[in-house]
Amino acid sequence: MVFEGTEKKFELVCAPGGPDLRELGAAFWHEVVAASRAQVLSTIHSDSVDAYLLSESSLFVWSDRALMITCGTTRLTDAAELVVRRLGGHEALDFFIYERKNEVFPHQQPTHFLSDAARLKELIPGSGWQFGPEDEHHLFLFHMDRKSDARDAEVTAELLMCGLSPRARALFGPWSGDEAGPIEGMGEILEGFEVDDFRFQPQGYSLNALRGDRYITVHVTPEERGSYASFETNAWSASELSGVLHKVLGVFEPRAFDLIAWDRDDPLGIVDLGVPRRRSVMQRLPSGYRLQMTSYAVDEPEIQGAQPLPL
């Protein structure tokens, strides 16, 4: 059995004077999640943000912005369209992106990036981008072509990891039923955060954590074929992130990973993460934000055995 852990993501920021997204109510956001073919498992709140833990990843809602991540065979563009139409169309937006990383099992997906982008472009004036070559790890991006008035100086970092070590996979199931508390190695990272997590049966794991308007989200697919984990946060500055990312990599021990960094004025730059860097792609986008994708991979023996496939 295989599961597509690789995620799709959209993020939007409302234009000044727009509605308070939190005041749209939990029932509306449950409807948005259902539109993507996922379910809400639980919710936590801070003074600034509502964090919904989903059957397929996460949804975060601030007063002026929303961020939704889904995996598996979800249809995230259905959810994005529902939100944009509810807000009154693209004129209600200051910023919008839709990300989709290359999948491990693309033949299982009900849509592909180009069809998603074509659909989004019917609602939102935007352009498509590819970060990285098509025959290696790459990220697709649909981006609303409008200068953003947002003034966020924060860095948002996404660490997308594949080929987890056997030791790391064993941390995330099969579960005995009596596990509790943060996963080994994550406690220091989560210090000071309110944590909401879920252990899927027989294996798999999701976590949301909040501290004021800062968040962490973690999702793990530990299957032997297509093992994958993601870590995303806006809780540290560019100068602080390197140490945090080293700790995360120590938990998951991936064979290869991509670091996606969004910034406006505080570039993350090239981060030494103790693994050979294969490629870095950076682009300043029409919104004024900059996206950088850096790919890393562990050096492997020159000759390896083939992997048998279940037929």
C-alpha positions as CSV (number, residue, x, y, z in Angstrom):
1,M,0.0,0.0,0.0
2,V,1.3,3.5,-0.8
3,F,0.2,7.0,0.3
4,E,1.1,10.3,-1.3
5,G,2.6,12.4,1.5
6,T,3.8,15.1,-0.8
7,E,1.6,18.2,-0.2
8,K,-0.3,20.9,-2.0
9,K,-0.6,24.3,-0.4
10,F,-2.4,27.6,-0.9
11,E,-2.0,30.8,1.1
12,L,-4.0,34.0,0.7
13,V,-4.0,37.4,2.4
14,C,-7.0,39.7,2.3
15,A,-6.8,43.2,0.9
16,P,-7.3,46.0,3.5
17,G,-10.9,46.4,4.6
18,G,-11.7,42.8,3.9
19,P,-13.7,40.5,6.2
20,D,-12.2,39.0,9.3
21,L,-11.6,35.4,8.2
22,R,-11.9,34.0,11.7
23,E,-15.4,35.6,12.0
24,L,-16.5,33.6,9.0
25,G,-16.9,30.8,11.6
26,A,-15.8,27.2,12.1
27,A,-18.8,25.9,10.0
28,F,-17.5,27.7,6.9
29,W,-13.9,26.4,7.4
30,H,-15.2,22.9,7.9
31,E,-17.0,23.3,4.5
32,V,-13.7,24.5,2.9
33,V,-11.9,21.4,4.3
34,A,-14.7,19.1,3.1
35,A,-14.4,20.7,-0.4
36,S,-10.8,19.4,-0.6
37,R,-12.0,15.8,0.4
38,A,-10.5,16.0,3.9
39,Q,-12.0,16.3,7.4
40,V,-11.3,18.3,10.5
41,L,-9.9,16.2,13.3
42,S,-9.4,18.8,16.0
43,T,-8.8,22.6,16.5
44,I,-6.7,24.7,18.7
45,H,-6.7,28.5,19.0
46,S,-4.5,31.4,20.1
47,D,-5.4,35.1,20.3
48,S,-4.2,35.4,16.7
49,V,-5.0,32.2,14.8
50,D,-7.2,29.1,14.6
51,A,-5.3,25.9,13.7
52,Y,-7.3,23.0,12.2
53,L,-5.7,19.6,12.2
54,L,-7.0,17.7,9.2
55,S,-7.2,14.1,8.1
56,E,-4.9,15.2,5.3
57,S,-2.6,17.9,6.8
58,S,-3.6,21.4,8.2
59,L,-5.5,24.7,7.9
60,F,-4.5,27.9,9.7
61,V,-6.8,30.9,9.8
62,W,-5.8,34.4,10.9
63,S,-8.0,37.5,10.8
64,D,-6.5,38.6,7.4
65,R,-5.0,35.4,6.0
66,A,-5.4,31.7,5.6
67,L,-3.0,28.9,4.9
68,M,-4.1,25.3,3.9
69,I,-2.0,22.3,3.2
70,T,-3.3,18.9,2.0
71,C,-1.8,15.6,1.0
72,G,-3.0,12.3,-0.5
73,T,-5.4,12.6,-3.4
74,T,-7.1,15.8,-2.1
75,R,-8.4,18.5,-4.5
76,L,-7.1,21.6,-2.9
77,T,-8.1,23.9,-5.7
78,D,-11.8,23.2,-4.9
79,A,-11.1,24.5,-1.4
80,A,-9.2,27.5,-2.7
81,E,-12.0,28.4,-5.2
82,L,-14.6,28.2,-2.4
83,V,-12.7,30.7,-0.2
84,V,-11.9,33.1,-3.1
85,R,-15.6,33.2,-4.2
86,R,-16.8,33.7,-0.7
87,L,-14.5,36.7,-0.3
88,G,-15.9,38.2,-3.5
89,G,-13.1,37.3,-6.0
90,H,-9.5,38.3,-6.6
91,E,-10.1,42.0,-5.9
92,A,-10.6,41.1,-2.3
93,L,-7.1,39.6,-2.2
94,D,-3.7,41.2,-1.5
95,F,-1.8,38.0,-2.0
96,F,-2.4,34.5,-3.3
97,I,-0.2,31.5,-4.0
98,Y,-0.8,27.8,-4.8
99,E,2.2,25.5,-4.4
100,R,2.5,21.9,-5.6
101,K,5.6,19.8,-5.3
102,N,6.3,17.0,-7.7
103,E,4.6,13.8,-6.4
104,V,6.0,10.5,-5.7
105,F,3.0,8.7,-7.1
106,P,1.6,11.2,-9.7
107,H,-0.5,8.6,-11.5
108,Q,-2.8,8.5,-8.4
109,Q,-3.6,12.2,-8.5
110,P,-7.0,13.4,-9.8
111,T,-5.5,16.6,-11.2
112,H,-2.0,17.9,-12.1
113,F,-0.5,21.4,-11.6
114,L,-1.2,22.8,-15.1
115,S,-4.9,21.9,-14.8
116,D,-5.0,23.4,-11.3
117,A,-3.3,26.6,-12.5
118,A,-5.6,26.9,-15.5
119,R,-8.6,26.7,-13.2
120,L,-7.2,29.2,-10.7
121,K,-6.4,31.6,-13.5
122,E,-10.1,31.8,-14.3
123,L,-10.5,33.4,-10.9
124,I,-7.2,35.1,-10.2
125,P,-4.8,37.0,-12.6
126,G,-1.6,35.1,-12.1
127,S,1.4,33.3,-13.6
128,G,3.0,29.9,-13.2
129,W,6.5,29.1,-12.2
130,Q,8.7,26.0,-11.9
131,F,11.5,25.9,-9.4
132,G,14.0,23.1,-10.2
133,P,14.3,20.8,-13.3
134,E,11.5,18.5,-14.3
135,D,13.7,15.4,-13.9
136,E,14.7,16.1,-10.3
137,H,12.9,17.6,-7.2
138,H,10.9,20.6,-8.2
139,L,8.2,22.9,-7.0
140,F,5.3,24.3,-9.1
141,L,3.9,27.7,-8.1
142,F,0.8,29.7,-9.2
143,H,1.2,33.3,-8.0
144,M,-1.2,36.2,-8.2
145,D,0.4,38.9,-10.3
146,R,-0.2,41.9,-8.1
147,K,2.1,43.9,-5.9
148,S,1.4,43.0,-2.3
149,D,0.9,45.7,0.3
150,A,1.6,43.3,3.1
151,R,4.6,44.3,5.2
152,D,5.6,40.9,6.8
153,A,9.3,40.7,7.5
154,E,9.1,37.1,8.7
155,V,10.7,34.2,6.9
156,T,8.4,31.2,6.3
157,A,10.4,28.0,5.9
158,E,9.2,24.6,4.5
159,L,11.4,21.5,4.9
160,L,10.2,18.8,2.6
161,M,11.9,15.5,3.3
162,C,11.8,12.1,1.6
163,G,13.5,8.7,2.1
164,L,13.3,8.8,5.9
165,S,15.7,6.4,7.7
166,P,14.3,3.1,9.1
167,R,14.9,4.5,12.7
168,A,12.9,7.6,11.9
169,R,10.0,5.7,10.2
170,A,9.7,3.5,13.3
171,L,9.0,6.6,15.5
172,F,5.7,7.1,13.6
173,G,4.1,3.7,13.8
174,P,2.7,1.1,13.8
175,W,1.4,2.4,17.1
176,S,0.8,0.3,20.2
177,G,-2.0,2.6,21.4
178,D,-0.5,4.1,24.5
179,E,1.9,6.6,23.0
180,A,1.6,10.2,24.2
181,G,3.6,13.4,24.1
182,P,5.8,14.9,21.5
183,I,7.8,12.7,19.2
184,E,11.4,11.9,20.3
185,G,13.6,14.9,19.4
186,M,10.8,17.4,18.9
187,G,10.3,18.5,22.5
188,E,12.9,21.3,22.4
189,I,11.6,22.7,19.1
190,L,8.1,22.8,20.5
191,E,8.9,24.5,23.8
192,G,6.5,27.3,24.5
193,F,4.0,26.2,21.9
194,E,0.5,24.8,22.4
195,V,0.5,21.4,20.6
196,D,-2.3,19.5,18.8
197,D,-1.2,16.2,17.3
198,F,-2.8,13.0,15.9
199,R,-1.4,9.5,15.4
200,F,-3.0,7.8,12.4
201,Q,-3.7,4.0,12.4
202,P,-1.7,2.0,11.7
203,Q,1.0,4.6,11.1
204,G,1.4,8.3,10.3
205,Y,1.5,11.5,12.2
206,S,0.3,15.1,12.1
207,L,1.0,18.1,14.4
208,N,0.0,21.7,14.7
209,A,1.6,24.0,17.2
210,L,0.8,27.7,18.1
211,R,2.5,30.4,20.0
212,G,0.7,33.7,19.4
213,D,0.6,34.3,15.7
214,R,3.5,31.8,15.1
215,Y,2.9,28.3,14.0
216,I,4.6,25.0,13.4
217,T,3.1,22.2,11.3
218,V,4.5,18.6,10.9
219,H,3.2,15.8,8.7
220,V,4.7,12.3,8.4
221,T,4.0,9.4,6.0
222,P,6.4,6.7,7.3
223,E,5.5,3.9,4.7
224,E,8.6,2.1,3.4
225,R,7.7,3.1,-0.2
226,G,7.4,6.9,-0.5
227,S,8.3,7.8,3.0
228,Y,7.9,11.6,3.5
229,A,7.8,14.3,6.2
230,S,7.2,18.0,6.1
231,F,8.0,20.7,8.6
232,E,6.8,24.3,8.1
233,T,7.1,27.3,10.4
234,N,7.2,31.1,10.6
235,A,8.4,31.1,14.2
236,W,12.1,32.0,13.7
237,S,14.2,34.6,12.0
238,A,16.5,33.8,9.1
239,S,19.5,33.9,11.5
240,E,17.8,31.4,13.9
241,L,16.5,28.9,11.4
242,S,19.7,26.9,10.7
243,G,19.8,25.5,14.2
244,V,16.1,24.6,14.2
245,L,16.4,22.8,10.8
246,H,19.4,20.8,12.0
247,K,17.3,19.5,14.9
248,V,14.4,18.6,12.6
249,L,16.7,16.7,10.2
250,G,18.1,14.9,13.2
251,V,14.7,13.5,13.9
252,F,13.8,12.4,10.3
253,E,17.2,11.6,8.8
254,P,16.0,12.0,5.2
255,R,17.9,10.8,2.2
256,A,17.0,13.9,0.3
257,F,15.1,17.1,1.2
258,D,14.1,20.6,-0.2
259,L,14.2,23.8,1.8
260,I,11.6,26.3,0.6
261,A,11.9,29.8,2.0
262,W,9.6,32.8,1.6
263,D,10.8,36.2,2.6
264,R,10.4,39.8,1.8
265,D,13.5,41.6,3.2
266,D,15.4,39.0,5.2
267,P,16.7,36.3,2.8
268,L,17.6,33.0,4.3
269,G,20.5,32.5,1.8
270,I,22.3,29.2,1.4
271,V,22.1,27.2,4.6
272,D,24.7,24.6,5.5
273,L,22.7,21.6,6.7
274,G,25.5,19.1,6.7
275,V,24.4,17.4,3.5
276,P,25.6,18.1,0.0
277,R,23.6,20.9,-1.7
278,R,22.5,20.0,-5.2
279,R,20.8,23.1,-6.5
280,S,19.3,26.4,-5.4
281,V,16.7,28.4,-7.3
282,M,15.6,31.9,-6.2
283,Q,13.0,34.3,-7.7
284,R,11.6,37.7,-6.8
285,L,7.9,37.4,-7.6
286,P,5.4,40.1,-8.7
287,S,4.0,40.4,-5.2
288,G,7.4,41.6,-3.9
289,Y,8.0,38.4,-2.0
290,R,11.0,36.2,-2.8
291,L,10.9,32.4,-3.0
292,Q,14.1,30.3,-2.7
293,M,14.2,26.5,-3.2
294,T,17.4,24.6,-2.2
295,S,17.7,20.9,-2.8
296,Y,20.0,18.6,-0.8
297,A,20.7,14.9,-1.1
298,V,22.9,12.5,0.8
299,D,25.7,11.0,-1.3
300,E,25.0,7.3,-1.9
301,P,27.1,4.3,-3.2
302,E,27.7,4.3,-6.9
303,I,26.1,0.9,-7.4
304,Q,22.9,-0.1,-5.6
305,G,20.5,-3.0,-5.9
306,A,17.1,-2.7,-7.7
307,Q,13.9,-2.3,-5.6
308,P,11.3,-5.0,-6.1
309,L,7.8,-3.7,-6.8
310,P,4.5,-5.3,-5.6
311,L,2.5,-6.2,-8.7
